[in-house]
């Protein structure tokens, strides 16, 4: 004969604890699986001839529009030259920009939710001390640049990397000059250099910044940015 466990017995307490643990473990697994976002967009760039200053003709994804920022951002170029003897991926190049610049992509129909497990994957190359940093424009118009940096100037090959957006720390960005600014000067001593918990649930534009002036042609100082993949959930405009 089976004996029912008393709710006051140690055996019942142990079973209850195990059942609770199993429930919360299953809930955690389900939540983890649900948070994996879809591919929001990919941009591979379009190269059709000689290197030239970029415009929206270099964007291969019809849903996206290219935005350029910085005093000399109109000198960001599409590379490489055709024919492509080096077999480099089509990319944006900052070598002749005589100042810091940023380039972003904006989906015409949607914001993107970059919370949770959202991530960015891109192909990059750099020379000198230049690095590629992520830039975002929030729905309220706030501009941020991240502490994540790709490129160390040691290779002539493009590298493909990805990073979780949640792991990035952000500084406010003056998009007109493409320079970082203090987050909060209202208190003494100055606090809030890093932007605490920015709302990334509705991001308007996503791209990259090169915060150092280029060195011109030749292997001096620049960044190249090839394919960009953004994983996040679309939010209707």
mmCIF file of the C-alpha atoms, coordinates in Angstrom:
data_MODEL
# 
_entry.id   MODEL 
# 
loop_
_atom_site.group_PDB 
_atom_site.id 
_atom_site.type_symbol 
_atom_site.label_atom_id 
_atom_site.label_alt_id 
_atom_site.label_comp_id 
_atom_site.label_asym_id 
_atom_site.label_entity_id 
_atom_site.label_seq_id 
_atom_site.pdbx_PDB_ins_code 
_atom_site.Cartn_x 
_atom_site.Cartn_y 
_atom_site.Cartn_z 
_atom_site.occupancy 
_atom_site.B_iso_or_equiv 
_atom_site.pdbx_formal_charge 
_atom_site.auth_seq_id 
_atom_site.auth_comp_id 
_atom_site.auth_asym_id 
_atom_site.auth_atom_id 
_atom_site.pdbx_PDB_model_num 
ATOM 1   C CA . UNK A 1 1   ? 0.000  0.000  0.000   1.00 0.00 ? 1   UNK A CA 1 
ATOM 2   C CA . UNK A 1 2   ? 1.294  3.478  -0.874  1.00 0.00 ? 2   UNK A CA 1 
ATOM 3   C CA . UNK A 1 3   ? 1.550  5.885  1.969   1.00 0.00 ? 3   UNK A CA 1 
ATOM 4   C CA . UNK A 1 4   ? 0.802  9.546  1.196   1.00 0.00 ? 4   UNK A CA 1 
ATOM 5   C CA . UNK A 1 5   ? 3.546  11.933 2.207   1.00 0.00 ? 5   UNK A CA 1 
ATOM 6   C CA . UNK A 1 6   ? 2.607  14.360 4.942   1.00 0.00 ? 6   UNK A CA 1 
ATOM 7   C CA . UNK A 1 7   ? 3.096  17.993 3.995   1.00 0.00 ? 7   UNK A CA 1 
ATOM 8   C CA . UNK A 1 8   ? 4.939  18.349 7.284   1.00 0.00 ? 8   UNK A CA 1 
ATOM 9   C CA . UNK A 1 9   ? 7.350  15.491 6.658   1.00 0.00 ? 9   UNK A CA 1 
ATOM 10  C CA . UNK A 1 10  ? 11.015 16.006 5.648   1.00 0.00 ? 10  UNK A CA 1 
ATOM 11  C CA . UNK A 1 11  ? 10.412 13.841 2.576   1.00 0.00 ? 11  UNK A CA 1 
ATOM 12  C CA . UNK A 1 12  ? 7.627  16.134 1.383   1.00 0.00 ? 12  UNK A CA 1 
ATOM 13  C CA . UNK A 1 13  ? 9.792  19.196 1.947   1.00 0.00 ? 13  UNK A CA 1 
ATOM 14  C CA . UNK A 1 14  ? 12.583 17.632 -0.094  1.00 0.00 ? 14  UNK A CA 1 
ATOM 15  C CA . UNK A 1 15  ? 10.237 16.667 -2.923  1.00 0.00 ? 15  UNK A CA 1 
ATOM 16  C CA . UNK A 1 16  ? 8.673  20.128 -2.936  1.00 0.00 ? 16  UNK A CA 1 
ATOM 17  C CA . UNK A 1 17  ? 12.121 21.712 -3.180  1.00 0.00 ? 17  UNK A CA 1 
ATOM 18  C CA . UNK A 1 18  ? 13.092 19.459 -6.095  1.00 0.00 ? 18  UNK A CA 1 
ATOM 19  C CA . UNK A 1 19  ? 9.849  20.187 -7.932  1.00 0.00 ? 19  UNK A CA 1 
ATOM 20  C CA . UNK A 1 20  ? 10.353 23.933 -7.477  1.00 0.00 ? 20  UNK A CA 1 
ATOM 21  C CA . UNK A 1 21  ? 13.927 23.688 -8.692  1.00 0.00 ? 21  UNK A CA 1 
ATOM 22  C CA . UNK A 1 22  ? 12.835 21.732 -11.785 1.00 0.00 ? 22  UNK A CA 1 
ATOM 23  C CA . UNK A 1 23  ? 10.089 24.257 -12.523 1.00 0.00 ? 23  UNK A CA 1 
ATOM 24  C CA . UNK A 1 24  ? 12.364 27.284 -12.345 1.00 0.00 ? 24  UNK A CA 1 
ATOM 25  C CA . UNK A 1 25  ? 15.065 25.495 -14.357 1.00 0.00 ? 25  UNK A CA 1 
ATOM 26  C CA . UNK A 1 26  ? 12.550 24.721 -17.124 1.00 0.00 ? 26  UNK A CA 1 
ATOM 27  C CA . UNK A 1 27  ? 11.270 28.305 -17.007 1.00 0.00 ? 27  UNK A CA 1 
ATOM 28  C CA . UNK A 1 28  ? 14.816 29.599 -17.319 1.00 0.00 ? 28  UNK A CA 1 
ATOM 29  C CA . UNK A 1 29  ? 15.571 27.365 -20.309 1.00 0.00 ? 29  UNK A CA 1 
ATOM 30  C CA . UNK A 1 30  ? 12.374 28.466 -22.041 1.00 0.00 ? 30  UNK A CA 1 
ATOM 31  C CA . UNK A 1 31  ? 13.110 32.139 -21.362 1.00 0.00 ? 31  UNK A CA 1 
ATOM 32  C CA . UNK A 1 32  ? 16.670 31.729 -22.660 1.00 0.00 ? 32  UNK A CA 1 
ATOM 33  C CA . UNK A 1 33  ? 15.427 30.126 -25.875 1.00 0.00 ? 33  UNK A CA 1 
ATOM 34  C CA . UNK A 1 34  ? 12.811 32.823 -26.454 1.00 0.00 ? 34  UNK A CA 1 
ATOM 35  C CA . UNK A 1 35  ? 15.316 35.653 -26.128 1.00 0.00 ? 35  UNK A CA 1 
ATOM 36  C CA . UNK A 1 36  ? 17.394 34.694 -29.192 1.00 0.00 ? 36  UNK A CA 1 
ATOM 37  C CA . UNK A 1 37  ? 16.539 37.486 -31.670 1.00 0.00 ? 37  UNK A CA 1 
ATOM 38  C CA . UNK A 1 38  ? 16.193 37.168 -35.442 1.00 0.00 ? 38  UNK A CA 1 
ATOM 39  C CA . UNK A 1 39  ? 18.487 38.676 -38.063 1.00 0.00 ? 39  UNK A CA 1 
ATOM 40  C CA . UNK A 1 40  ? 17.184 42.232 -38.331 1.00 0.00 ? 40  UNK A CA 1 
ATOM 41  C CA . UNK A 1 41  ? 19.294 43.211 -41.320 1.00 0.00 ? 41  UNK A CA 1 
ATOM 42  C CA . UNK A 1 42  ? 22.446 42.390 -43.216 1.00 0.00 ? 42  UNK A CA 1 
ATOM 43  C CA . UNK A 1 43  ? 24.370 44.824 -45.426 1.00 0.00 ? 43  UNK A CA 1 
ATOM 44  C CA . UNK A 1 44  ? 27.139 43.625 -47.750 1.00 0.00 ? 44  UNK A CA 1 
ATOM 45  C CA . UNK A 1 45  ? 27.748 46.901 -49.702 1.00 0.00 ? 45  UNK A CA 1 
ATOM 46  C CA . UNK A 1 46  ? 27.808 47.263 -53.468 1.00 0.00 ? 46  UNK A CA 1 
ATOM 47  C CA . UNK A 1 47  ? 31.073 47.877 -55.337 1.00 0.00 ? 47  UNK A CA 1 
ATOM 48  C CA . UNK A 1 48  ? 30.772 48.491 -59.066 1.00 0.00 ? 48  UNK A CA 1 
ATOM 49  C CA . UNK A 1 49  ? 34.027 50.108 -60.153 1.00 0.00 ? 49  UNK A CA 1 
ATOM 50  C CA . UNK A 1 50  ? 36.716 52.459 -58.898 1.00 0.00 ? 50  UNK A CA 1 
ATOM 51  C CA . UNK A 1 51  ? 36.952 53.583 -55.291 1.00 0.00 ? 51  UNK A CA 1 
ATOM 52  C CA . UNK A 1 52  ? 34.756 56.648 -54.813 1.00 0.00 ? 52  UNK A CA 1 
ATOM 53  C CA . UNK A 1 53  ? 32.972 58.660 -52.167 1.00 0.00 ? 53  UNK A CA 1 
ATOM 54  C CA . UNK A 1 54  ? 29.948 56.791 -50.881 1.00 0.00 ? 54  UNK A CA 1 
ATOM 55  C CA . UNK A 1 55  ? 26.270 57.561 -51.337 1.00 0.00 ? 55  UNK A CA 1 
ATOM 56  C CA . UNK A 1 56  ? 23.143 55.447 -50.974 1.00 0.00 ? 56  UNK A CA 1 
ATOM 57  C CA . UNK A 1 57  ? 23.979 53.642 -54.231 1.00 0.00 ? 57  UNK A CA 1 
ATOM 58  C CA . UNK A 1 58  ? 26.482 51.524 -52.288 1.00 0.00 ? 58  UNK A CA 1 
ATOM 59  C CA . UNK A 1 59  ? 23.733 50.076 -50.057 1.00 0.00 ? 59  UNK A CA 1 
ATOM 60  C CA . UNK A 1 60  ? 22.690 46.620 -51.281 1.00 0.00 ? 60  UNK A CA 1 
ATOM 61  C CA . UNK A 1 61  ? 19.685 46.192 -48.942 1.00 0.00 ? 61  UNK A CA 1 
ATOM 62  C CA . UNK A 1 62  ? 16.697 48.107 -50.328 1.00 0.00 ? 62  UNK A CA 1 
ATOM 63  C CA . UNK A 1 63  ? 15.167 48.430 -46.837 1.00 0.00 ? 63  UNK A CA 1 
ATOM 64  C CA . UNK A 1 64  ? 18.131 50.438 -45.547 1.00 0.00 ? 64  UNK A CA 1 
ATOM 65  C CA . UNK A 1 65  ? 19.411 53.971 -45.975 1.00 0.00 ? 65  UNK A CA 1 
ATOM 66  C CA . UNK A 1 66  ? 22.964 55.137 -45.287 1.00 0.00 ? 66  UNK A CA 1 
ATOM 67  C CA . UNK A 1 67  ? 23.661 58.138 -43.016 1.00 0.00 ? 67  UNK A CA 1 
ATOM 68  C CA . UNK A 1 68  ? 27.067 59.862 -42.745 1.00 0.00 ? 68  UNK A CA 1 
ATOM 69  C CA . UNK A 1 69  ? 28.265 62.067 -39.877 1.00 0.00 ? 69  UNK A CA 1 
ATOM 70  C CA . UNK A 1 70  ? 31.331 64.219 -39.270 1.00 0.00 ? 70  UNK A CA 1 
ATOM 71  C CA . UNK A 1 71  ? 32.793 67.193 -41.134 1.00 0.00 ? 71  UNK A CA 1 
ATOM 72  C CA . UNK A 1 72  ? 34.618 65.031 -43.683 1.00 0.00 ? 72  UNK A CA 1 
ATOM 73  C CA . UNK A 1 73  ? 32.274 62.025 -43.735 1.00 0.00 ? 73  UNK A CA 1 
ATOM 74  C CA . UNK A 1 74  ? 31.431 62.715 -47.390 1.00 0.00 ? 74  UNK A CA 1 
ATOM 75  C CA . UNK A 1 75  ? 34.943 61.410 -48.067 1.00 0.00 ? 75  UNK A CA 1 
ATOM 76  C CA . UNK A 1 76  ? 34.241 57.930 -46.719 1.00 0.00 ? 76  UNK A CA 1 
ATOM 77  C CA . UNK A 1 77  ? 34.883 55.732 -49.743 1.00 0.00 ? 77  UNK A CA 1 
ATOM 78  C CA . UNK A 1 78  ? 33.616 52.427 -51.073 1.00 0.00 ? 78  UNK A CA 1 
ATOM 79  C CA . UNK A 1 79  ? 36.437 49.939 -51.635 1.00 0.00 ? 79  UNK A CA 1 
ATOM 80  C CA . UNK A 1 80  ? 38.037 47.953 -53.154 1.00 0.00 ? 80  UNK A CA 1 
ATOM 81  C CA . UNK A 1 81  ? 38.675 48.926 -56.754 1.00 0.00 ? 81  UNK A CA 1 
ATOM 82  C CA . UNK A 1 82  ? 37.308 46.575 -59.421 1.00 0.00 ? 82  UNK A CA 1 
ATOM 83  C CA . UNK A 1 83  ? 38.930 44.246 -60.452 1.00 0.00 ? 83  UNK A CA 1 
ATOM 84  C CA . UNK A 1 84  ? 39.464 43.111 -56.865 1.00 0.00 ? 84  UNK A CA 1 
ATOM 85  C CA . UNK A 1 85  ? 42.820 41.354 -57.010 1.00 0.00 ? 85  UNK A CA 1 
ATOM 86  C CA . UNK A 1 86  ? 43.088 41.096 -53.215 1.00 0.00 ? 86  UNK A CA 1 
ATOM 87  C CA . UNK A 1 87  ? 39.608 39.523 -52.972 1.00 0.00 ? 87  UNK A CA 1 
ATOM 88  C CA . UNK A 1 88  ? 38.623 41.895 -50.178 1.00 0.00 ? 88  UNK A CA 1 
ATOM 89  C CA . UNK A 1 89  ? 34.903 42.160 -49.347 1.00 0.00 ? 89  UNK A CA 1 
ATOM 90  C CA . UNK A 1 90  ? 33.197 45.389 -50.439 1.00 0.00 ? 90  UNK A CA 1 
ATOM 91  C CA . UNK A 1 91  ? 33.702 47.832 -47.577 1.00 0.00 ? 91  UNK A CA 1 
ATOM 92  C CA . UNK A 1 92  ? 33.571 51.417 -46.365 1.00 0.00 ? 92  UNK A CA 1 
ATOM 93  C CA . UNK A 1 93  ? 37.035 52.982 -45.921 1.00 0.00 ? 93  UNK A CA 1 
ATOM 94  C CA . UNK A 1 94  ? 37.946 56.049 -43.833 1.00 0.00 ? 94  UNK A CA 1 
ATOM 95  C CA . UNK A 1 95  ? 41.553 56.655 -44.908 1.00 0.00 ? 95  UNK A CA 1 
ATOM 96  C CA . UNK A 1 96  ? 41.055 60.059 -46.554 1.00 0.00 ? 96  UNK A CA 1 
ATOM 97  C CA . UNK A 1 97  ? 38.690 61.467 -43.895 1.00 0.00 ? 97  UNK A CA 1 
ATOM 98  C CA . UNK A 1 98  ? 40.531 64.320 -42.190 1.00 0.00 ? 98  UNK A CA 1 
ATOM 99  C CA . UNK A 1 99  ? 38.606 64.000 -38.935 1.00 0.00 ? 99  UNK A CA 1 
ATOM 100 C CA . UNK A 1 100 ? 36.427 61.594 -36.913 1.00 0.00 ? 100 UNK A CA 1 
ATOM 101 C CA . UNK A 1 101 ? 33.501 60.124 -38.845 1.00 0.00 ? 101 UNK A CA 1 
ATOM 102 C CA . UNK A 1 102 ? 30.555 57.794 -38.402 1.00 0.00 ? 102 UNK A CA 1 
ATOM 103 C CA . UNK A 1 103 ? 28.370 55.861 -40.820 1.00 0.00 ? 103 UNK A CA 1 
ATOM 104 C CA . UNK A 1 104 ? 25.034 54.311 -39.845 1.00 0.00 ? 104 UNK A CA 1 
ATOM 105 C CA . UNK A 1 105 ? 22.218 52.318 -41.399 1.00 0.00 ? 105 UNK A CA 1 
ATOM 106 C CA . UNK A 1 106 ? 18.529 53.026 -40.824 1.00 0.00 ? 106 UNK A CA 1 
ATOM 107 C CA . UNK A 1 107 ? 15.696 50.633 -41.600 1.00 0.00 ? 107 UNK A CA 1 
ATOM 108 C CA . UNK A 1 108 ? 12.968 52.555 -43.412 1.00 0.00 ? 108 UNK A CA 1 
ATOM 109 C CA . UNK A 1 109 ? 10.086 50.775 -41.653 1.00 0.00 ? 109 UNK A CA 1 
ATOM 110 C CA . UNK A 1 110 ? 11.293 49.601 -38.252 1.00 0.00 ? 110 UNK A CA 1 
ATOM 111 C CA . UNK A 1 111 ? 13.251 50.458 -35.176 1.00 0.00 ? 111 UNK A CA 1 
ATOM 112 C CA . UNK A 1 112 ? 15.166 47.534 -33.687 1.00 0.00 ? 112 UNK A CA 1 
ATOM 113 C CA . UNK A 1 113 ? 15.114 46.186 -30.147 1.00 0.00 ? 113 UNK A CA 1 
ATOM 114 C CA . UNK A 1 114 ? 18.740 45.574 -29.139 1.00 0.00 ? 114 UNK A CA 1 
ATOM 115 C CA . UNK A 1 115 ? 18.025 44.366 -25.602 1.00 0.00 ? 115 UNK A CA 1 
ATOM 116 C CA . UNK A 1 116 ? 18.484 40.817 -24.322 1.00 0.00 ? 116 UNK A CA 1 
ATOM 117 C CA . UNK A 1 117 ? 20.620 38.633 -26.581 1.00 0.00 ? 117 UNK A CA 1 
ATOM 118 C CA . UNK A 1 118 ? 20.834 41.081 -29.487 1.00 0.00 ? 118 UNK A CA 1 
ATOM 119 C CA . UNK A 1 119 ? 24.209 41.074 -31.222 1.00 0.00 ? 119 UNK A CA 1 
ATOM 120 C CA . UNK A 1 120 ? 26.205 42.608 -34.052 1.00 0.00 ? 120 UNK A CA 1 
ATOM 121 C CA . UNK A 1 121 ? 28.517 40.715 -36.392 1.00 0.00 ? 121 UNK A CA 1 
ATOM 122 C CA . UNK A 1 122 ? 30.801 42.533 -38.833 1.00 0.00 ? 122 UNK A CA 1 
ATOM 123 C CA . UNK A 1 123 ? 33.885 42.280 -41.018 1.00 0.00 ? 123 UNK A CA 1 
ATOM 124 C CA . UNK A 1 124 ? 36.557 44.827 -40.143 1.00 0.00 ? 124 UNK A CA 1 
ATOM 125 C CA . UNK A 1 125 ? 40.161 45.781 -40.778 1.00 0.00 ? 125 UNK A CA 1 
ATOM 126 C CA . UNK A 1 126 ? 42.206 48.652 -39.384 1.00 0.00 ? 126 UNK A CA 1 
ATOM 127 C CA . UNK A 1 127 ? 45.624 50.272 -39.561 1.00 0.00 ? 127 UNK A CA 1 
ATOM 128 C CA . UNK A 1 128 ? 47.611 52.228 -36.999 1.00 0.00 ? 128 UNK A CA 1 
ATOM 129 C CA . UNK A 1 129 ? 45.757 52.888 -33.756 1.00 0.00 ? 129 UNK A CA 1 
ATOM 130 C CA . UNK A 1 130 ? 42.356 53.051 -35.477 1.00 0.00 ? 130 UNK A CA 1 
ATOM 131 C CA . UNK A 1 131 ? 39.538 50.814 -34.246 1.00 0.00 ? 131 UNK A CA 1 
ATOM 132 C CA . UNK A 1 132 ? 35.914 50.236 -35.266 1.00 0.00 ? 132 UNK A CA 1 
ATOM 133 C CA . UNK A 1 133 ? 33.374 51.147 -32.581 1.00 0.00 ? 133 UNK A CA 1 
ATOM 134 C CA . UNK A 1 134 ? 29.576 50.630 -32.608 1.00 0.00 ? 134 UNK A CA 1 
ATOM 135 C CA . UNK A 1 135 ? 27.335 53.695 -32.806 1.00 0.00 ? 135 UNK A CA 1 
ATOM 136 C CA . UNK A 1 136 ? 23.575 53.844 -32.194 1.00 0.00 ? 136 UNK A CA 1 
ATOM 137 C CA . UNK A 1 137 ? 20.913 56.519 -32.389 1.00 0.00 ? 137 UNK A CA 1 
ATOM 138 C CA . UNK A 1 138 ? 18.029 55.919 -29.985 1.00 0.00 ? 138 UNK A CA 1 
ATOM 139 C CA . UNK A 1 139 ? 14.413 56.700 -30.830 1.00 0.00 ? 139 UNK A CA 1 
ATOM 140 C CA . UNK A 1 140 ? 14.569 59.852 -28.676 1.00 0.00 ? 140 UNK A CA 1 
ATOM 141 C CA . UNK A 1 141 ? 17.525 61.186 -30.679 1.00 0.00 ? 141 UNK A CA 1 
ATOM 142 C CA . UNK A 1 142 ? 20.269 60.266 -28.198 1.00 0.00 ? 142 UNK A CA 1 
ATOM 143 C CA . UNK A 1 143 ? 23.569 59.239 -29.792 1.00 0.00 ? 143 UNK A CA 1 
ATOM 144 C CA . UNK A 1 144 ? 25.858 56.678 -28.146 1.00 0.00 ? 144 UNK A CA 1 
ATOM 145 C CA . UNK A 1 145 ? 29.239 55.187 -29.012 1.00 0.00 ? 145 UNK A CA 1 
ATOM 146 C CA . UNK A 1 146 ? 30.381 51.917 -27.460 1.00 0.00 ? 146 UNK A CA 1 
ATOM 147 C CA . UNK A 1 147 ? 33.542 50.822 -25.697 1.00 0.00 ? 147 UNK A CA 1 
ATOM 148 C CA . UNK A 1 148 ? 33.692 47.669 -27.828 1.00 0.00 ? 148 UNK A CA 1 
ATOM 149 C CA . UNK A 1 149 ? 36.483 48.051 -30.386 1.00 0.00 ? 149 UNK A CA 1 
ATOM 150 C CA . UNK A 1 150 ? 37.597 45.824 -33.270 1.00 0.00 ? 150 UNK A CA 1 
ATOM 151 C CA . UNK A 1 151 ? 40.867 46.096 -35.160 1.00 0.00 ? 151 UNK A CA 1 
ATOM 152 C CA . UNK A 1 152 ? 44.437 46.318 -33.888 1.00 0.00 ? 152 UNK A CA 1 
ATOM 153 C CA . UNK A 1 153 ? 46.292 47.255 -37.054 1.00 0.00 ? 153 UNK A CA 1 
ATOM 154 C CA . UNK A 1 154 ? 48.316 44.051 -37.185 1.00 0.00 ? 154 UNK A CA 1 
ATOM 155 C CA . UNK A 1 155 ? 46.742 42.277 -40.155 1.00 0.00 ? 155 UNK A CA 1 
ATOM 156 C CA . UNK A 1 156 ? 46.014 43.112 -43.773 1.00 0.00 ? 156 UNK A CA 1 
ATOM 157 C CA . UNK A 1 157 ? 43.183 40.587 -43.744 1.00 0.00 ? 157 UNK A CA 1 
ATOM 158 C CA . UNK A 1 158 ? 39.615 41.307 -42.766 1.00 0.00 ? 158 UNK A CA 1 
ATOM 159 C CA . UNK A 1 159 ? 38.474 39.664 -39.555 1.00 0.00 ? 159 UNK A CA 1 
ATOM 160 C CA . UNK A 1 160 ? 34.894 38.685 -38.729 1.00 0.00 ? 160 UNK A CA 1 
ATOM 161 C CA . UNK A 1 161 ? 33.802 39.263 -35.154 1.00 0.00 ? 161 UNK A CA 1 
ATOM 162 C CA . UNK A 1 162 ? 30.551 39.424 -33.227 1.00 0.00 ? 162 UNK A CA 1 
ATOM 163 C CA . UNK A 1 163 ? 29.616 40.851 -29.851 1.00 0.00 ? 163 UNK A CA 1 
ATOM 164 C CA . UNK A 1 164 ? 26.586 41.019 -27.580 1.00 0.00 ? 164 UNK A CA 1 
ATOM 165 C CA . UNK A 1 165 ? 25.124 44.497 -27.404 1.00 0.00 ? 165 UNK A CA 1 
ATOM 166 C CA . UNK A 1 166 ? 24.339 43.964 -23.714 1.00 0.00 ? 166 UNK A CA 1 
ATOM 167 C CA . UNK A 1 167 ? 28.071 43.669 -22.968 1.00 0.00 ? 167 UNK A CA 1 
ATOM 168 C CA . UNK A 1 168 ? 28.847 47.142 -24.377 1.00 0.00 ? 168 UNK A CA 1 
ATOM 169 C CA . UNK A 1 169 ? 29.290 50.244 -22.210 1.00 0.00 ? 169 UNK A CA 1 
ATOM 170 C CA . UNK A 1 170 ? 28.240 53.490 -23.844 1.00 0.00 ? 170 UNK A CA 1 
ATOM 171 C CA . UNK A 1 171 ? 29.346 57.114 -23.917 1.00 0.00 ? 171 UNK A CA 1 
ATOM 172 C CA . UNK A 1 172 ? 27.227 59.951 -25.251 1.00 0.00 ? 172 UNK A CA 1 
ATOM 173 C CA . UNK A 1 173 ? 28.288 61.144 -28.677 1.00 0.00 ? 173 UNK A CA 1 
ATOM 174 C CA . UNK A 1 174 ? 28.148 64.590 -30.246 1.00 0.00 ? 174 UNK A CA 1 
ATOM 175 C CA . UNK A 1 175 ? 27.184 63.385 -33.700 1.00 0.00 ? 175 UNK A CA 1 
ATOM 176 C CA . UNK A 1 176 ? 28.051 66.679 -35.402 1.00 0.00 ? 176 UNK A CA 1 
ATOM 177 C CA . UNK A 1 177 ? 31.711 66.412 -34.438 1.00 0.00 ? 177 UNK A CA 1 
ATOM 178 C CA . UNK A 1 178 ? 31.708 62.639 -33.747 1.00 0.00 ? 178 UNK A CA 1 
ATOM 179 C CA . UNK A 1 179 ? 33.339 63.182 -30.361 1.00 0.00 ? 179 UNK A CA 1 
ATOM 180 C CA . UNK A 1 180 ? 32.423 61.791 -26.954 1.00 0.00 ? 180 UNK A CA 1 
ATOM 181 C CA . UNK A 1 181 ? 30.779 64.045 -24.368 1.00 0.00 ? 181 UNK A CA 1 
ATOM 182 C CA . UNK A 1 182 ? 30.148 63.772 -20.630 1.00 0.00 ? 182 UNK A CA 1 
ATOM 183 C CA . UNK A 1 183 ? 26.879 62.107 -19.687 1.00 0.00 ? 183 UNK A CA 1 
ATOM 184 C CA . UNK A 1 184 ? 26.061 64.273 -16.676 1.00 0.00 ? 184 UNK A CA 1 
ATOM 185 C CA . UNK A 1 185 ? 27.722 67.498 -15.503 1.00 0.00 ? 185 UNK A CA 1 
ATOM 186 C CA . UNK A 1 186 ? 24.853 68.484 -13.212 1.00 0.00 ? 186 UNK A CA 1 
ATOM 187 C CA . UNK A 1 187 ? 26.464 67.142 -10.015 1.00 0.00 ? 187 UNK A CA 1 
ATOM 188 C CA . UNK A 1 188 ? 29.767 67.835 -8.293  1.00 0.00 ? 188 UNK A CA 1 
ATOM 189 C CA . UNK A 1 189 ? 32.053 66.043 -8.501  1.00 0.00 ? 189 UNK A CA 1 
ATOM 190 C CA . UNK A 1 190 ? 31.201 65.207 -12.089 1.00 0.00 ? 190 UNK A CA 1 
ATOM 191 C CA . UNK A 1 191 ? 29.522 61.829 -12.316 1.00 0.00 ? 191 UNK A CA 1 
ATOM 192 C CA . UNK A 1 192 ? 27.916 59.679 -14.938 1.00 0.00 ? 192 UNK A CA 1 
ATOM 193 C CA . UNK A 1 193 ? 30.645 59.474 -17.534 1.00 0.00 ? 193 UNK A CA 1 
ATOM 194 C CA . UNK A 1 194 ? 29.171 56.164 -18.705 1.00 0.00 ? 194 UNK A CA 1 
ATOM 195 C CA . UNK A 1 195 ? 25.515 56.195 -19.740 1.00 0.00 ? 195 UNK A CA 1 
ATOM 196 C CA . UNK A 1 196 ? 23.778 53.989 -17.196 1.00 0.00 ? 196 UNK A CA 1 
ATOM 197 C CA . UNK A 1 197 ? 21.204 51.549 -18.588 1.00 0.00 ? 197 UNK A CA 1 
ATOM 198 C CA . UNK A 1 198 ? 20.394 53.256 -21.904 1.00 0.00 ? 198 UNK A CA 1 
ATOM 199 C CA . UNK A 1 199 ? 17.052 52.252 -23.392 1.00 0.00 ? 199 UNK A CA 1 
ATOM 200 C CA . UNK A 1 200 ? 18.033 50.098 -26.373 1.00 0.00 ? 200 UNK A CA 1 
ATOM 201 C CA . UNK A 1 201 ? 14.499 48.776 -26.950 1.00 0.00 ? 201 UNK A CA 1 
ATOM 202 C CA . UNK A 1 202 ? 13.930 51.203 -29.864 1.00 0.00 ? 202 UNK A CA 1 
ATOM 203 C CA . UNK A 1 203 ? 17.107 51.937 -31.812 1.00 0.00 ? 203 UNK A CA 1 
ATOM 204 C CA . UNK A 1 204 ? 16.747 54.139 -34.881 1.00 0.00 ? 204 UNK A CA 1 
ATOM 205 C CA . UNK A 1 205 ? 20.203 53.878 -36.525 1.00 0.00 ? 205 UNK A CA 1 
ATOM 206 C CA . UNK A 1 206 ? 23.112 51.452 -36.145 1.00 0.00 ? 206 UNK A CA 1 
ATOM 207 C CA . UNK A 1 207 ? 26.626 51.775 -37.494 1.00 0.00 ? 207 UNK A CA 1 
ATOM 208 C CA . UNK A 1 208 ? 30.251 52.446 -36.695 1.00 0.00 ? 208 UNK A CA 1 
ATOM 209 C CA . UNK A 1 209 ? 32.611 55.269 -35.830 1.00 0.00 ? 209 UNK A CA 1 
ATOM 210 C CA . UNK A 1 210 ? 36.277 55.942 -36.524 1.00 0.00 ? 210 UNK A CA 1 
ATOM 211 C CA . UNK A 1 211 ? 37.288 58.523 -33.926 1.00 0.00 ? 211 UNK A CA 1 
ATOM 212 C CA . UNK A 1 212 ? 40.746 59.285 -35.402 1.00 0.00 ? 212 UNK A CA 1 
ATOM 213 C CA . UNK A 1 213 ? 41.494 61.244 -38.616 1.00 0.00 ? 213 UNK A CA 1 
ATOM 214 C CA . UNK A 1 214 ? 42.665 59.097 -41.517 1.00 0.00 ? 214 UNK A CA 1 
ATOM 215 C CA . UNK A 1 215 ? 46.216 59.162 -42.837 1.00 0.00 ? 215 UNK A CA 1 
ATOM 216 C CA . UNK A 1 216 ? 45.418 59.126 -46.559 1.00 0.00 ? 216 UNK A CA 1 
ATOM 217 C CA . UNK A 1 217 ? 46.239 56.405 -49.039 1.00 0.00 ? 217 UNK A CA 1 
ATOM 218 C CA . UNK A 1 218 ? 48.778 53.798 -48.032 1.00 0.00 ? 218 UNK A CA 1 
ATOM 219 C CA . UNK A 1 219 ? 49.057 51.671 -44.912 1.00 0.00 ? 219 UNK A CA 1 
ATOM 220 C CA . UNK A 1 220 ? 48.912 54.388 -42.274 1.00 0.00 ? 220 UNK A CA 1 
ATOM 221 C CA . UNK A 1 221 ? 45.731 54.857 -40.272 1.00 0.00 ? 221 UNK A CA 1 
ATOM 222 C CA . UNK A 1 222 ? 42.150 53.961 -41.250 1.00 0.00 ? 222 UNK A CA 1 
ATOM 223 C CA . UNK A 1 223 ? 39.346 51.447 -40.793 1.00 0.00 ? 223 UNK A CA 1 
ATOM 224 C CA . UNK A 1 224 ? 37.524 49.286 -43.302 1.00 0.00 ? 224 UNK A CA 1 
ATOM 225 C CA . UNK A 1 225 ? 34.057 47.937 -42.500 1.00 0.00 ? 225 UNK A CA 1 
ATOM 226 C CA . UNK A 1 226 ? 32.643 45.162 -44.668 1.00 0.00 ? 226 UNK A CA 1 
ATOM 227 C CA . UNK A 1 227 ? 29.456 43.176 -44.113 1.00 0.00 ? 227 UNK A CA 1 
ATOM 228 C CA . UNK A 1 228 ? 27.338 44.174 -41.111 1.00 0.00 ? 228 UNK A CA 1 
ATOM 229 C CA . UNK A 1 229 ? 24.761 41.798 -39.562 1.00 0.00 ? 229 UNK A CA 1 
ATOM 230 C CA . UNK A 1 230 ? 22.442 43.031 -36.822 1.00 0.00 ? 230 UNK A CA 1 
ATOM 231 C CA . UNK A 1 231 ? 20.416 40.572 -34.755 1.00 0.00 ? 231 UNK A CA 1 
ATOM 232 C CA . UNK A 1 232 ? 17.460 42.111 -32.929 1.00 0.00 ? 232 UNK A CA 1 
ATOM 233 C CA . UNK A 1 233 ? 13.667 42.253 -32.941 1.00 0.00 ? 233 UNK A CA 1 
ATOM 234 C CA . UNK A 1 234 ? 11.925 44.729 -35.276 1.00 0.00 ? 234 UNK A CA 1 
ATOM 235 C CA . UNK A 1 235 ? 9.694  47.419 -33.726 1.00 0.00 ? 235 UNK A CA 1 
ATOM 236 C CA . UNK A 1 236 ? 7.323  49.221 -36.087 1.00 0.00 ? 236 UNK A CA 1 
ATOM 237 C CA . UNK A 1 237 ? 7.932  52.925 -36.552 1.00 0.00 ? 237 UNK A CA 1 
# 
